[in-house]
C-alpha cells in the first residue's frame, strides 16, 4: 500500500450522509476530502478548476450511483460515470452506494468504475478500499455476486462456487452486454431520416443480437433451470414481423409497463442519443449553437437529470392527471430555473468592469422573457408528462399509439429531445442578452468559431431575425398547416422535423400580421391552381405564336430574301457574260 496522501472528491445527494462521512474521514491521517458536493455538474466544475491548478490534487472520486431509489437516476448515474471516464481516464472511481442490483454493478464495472462498497461498510474497510483503488487497484465488496464477470478473478473452479452458479454468472454477464448493445442499435433504428443502407445494416445487427441472446440462454441454462426461471418470450428466437405484432397485441394488457419502467427506457434511449454529434444541421439558428459540443452535451444531460427529479417529485406528490395542463407552464419554469442554477453554479460570480455579479441571480431575473419567447411555446409538453406519469396513449400525426408500442416510444423520444433542446435554448438566451461578450464566459463555454465580438454580434442578430420571422411568418404558417416543428437528435446532428397537431384554437386567436400571413396563404392556395392553369394557357399561346406564326413568317421572309439575292446574282452573271462577248 502506498504512503501517498489520499485526496478524494465525494459526490452524494444525501446531505446527512455527506456530512457524516466527511466528519468520520477527518479523523483519518493522510486522508483529505478536497470537496464534498451534491451534483455531478458541480463535481465536474470543481475538477475542471483543479485540473488547471494542480492535476494531482485529487486522486480518487467516491460517488453514489444516482439517488439509489430512482431507476432513472441510477441510469443517469451510469451515464455520468461513462462521461467522467471519458474526461478523466486516469482518475479512479469508487462506488459507495446502497445499490446492490447485479445488472447495475456489472454495467458500472464495464464502464470503468474501479471499485464498489455498499453504504454501511465499516470505516476501516472503507478506507482500505479507497486506498487500494487510489493506488491503481480494484476493490469489489466480497458479499455481493454482482461483481462476477467473465474476466473476474473470482471465476475460479473451487468448491465454494458450484458449476451451476458459475454458468449462470456467465449467462447473466453475456446477456447484460448483449442488452446494452441491443438497446443502442434499437435507438439508432428509431432515428428519423436514417439512410436506407444504414437501416438495413442496423436491422441485421439487431437480428444477430437477438439470436445470440436466445442461443446464450439455450446453451448456458439447463432444462430444469429454464423451467424454474421461466425464460420470457423476449429470449426466444426472433419472430416474423406479423407474428411479433400479433403476439404484442395479445399481451398488451399483461405486459403493461410501470411508469418508472417506461421513463427509464425512454431516458436511457435519450442518453444514448446524446452521444451523437450535437452540430446544428438545420438552417434555423439555436441559442445553444454558441456553446462547445461538450458544453451542449453537459447542459442537455443536466436538464434530463432535472426532469427525472421533477417526475419523481410529481409521483411522490400523487398529482392528478387533470392538474397537469394547469401546471404545465409552472413545471417548465421550475425545470428551467433548476437547470440554470445547476449548470452555472448557485454561487458562481463573474467580474464585469469593477463589479462581481452573481450569474444565476442575473439570469433568473429573465424568467418572464424566457417563458414568453421559448418555454410557453414548447409543444406537446402535456402529452409527454402524461405519457411518463400516467401511461396515456400518444396521439400524434392523427394516430393513437399504445404505451408499450415502439412507435409510442419513438414519438415520445422526439418530444423529449425537443424539450431538452428548447429548455437549453432558454438557459442560454439571457446569457447572450447580458454576458455574451465577457471573456471568462467565452473561454468557459463558447466554441472556437463564435468567439470574436463580431461573430457573437452576428450570431445574436441571426437569433433576433429568427424570432421576428417565427412570430410573424413561420409560426402562423405552422398554425395554419396544423403542425408543430420539433428539433431532434439525429446521427448527423440536431435536425428538425414536424408532426401533425390540431391548432384551430390558436388559429382563431391570430391577429394583425400573423393573420394576414394566413390569409395570404389561403389566397395563394385558392388562386394558385387557377393561376397555374392561366399561366400554362398563356405560355402555350405565346409558344404557338412564336413558333407557328412569327417563326414561319420569319422563315418565309428569310427564304424570299435568299431567293432575291440568288436572282440578283444570276442577273449579274448574265450581264458579265454579255459584256465579255466580242462585238
Order of alpha helices (4+ residues) and beta strands (2+ residues): beta-alpha-beta-alpha-beta-alpha-beta-alpha-beta-alpha-beta-alpha-alpha-alpha-alpha-alpha-alpha-alpha-beta-beta-alpha-alpha-alpha-beta-beta-alpha-alpha-alpha-alpha-beta-beta-alpha-alpha-alpha
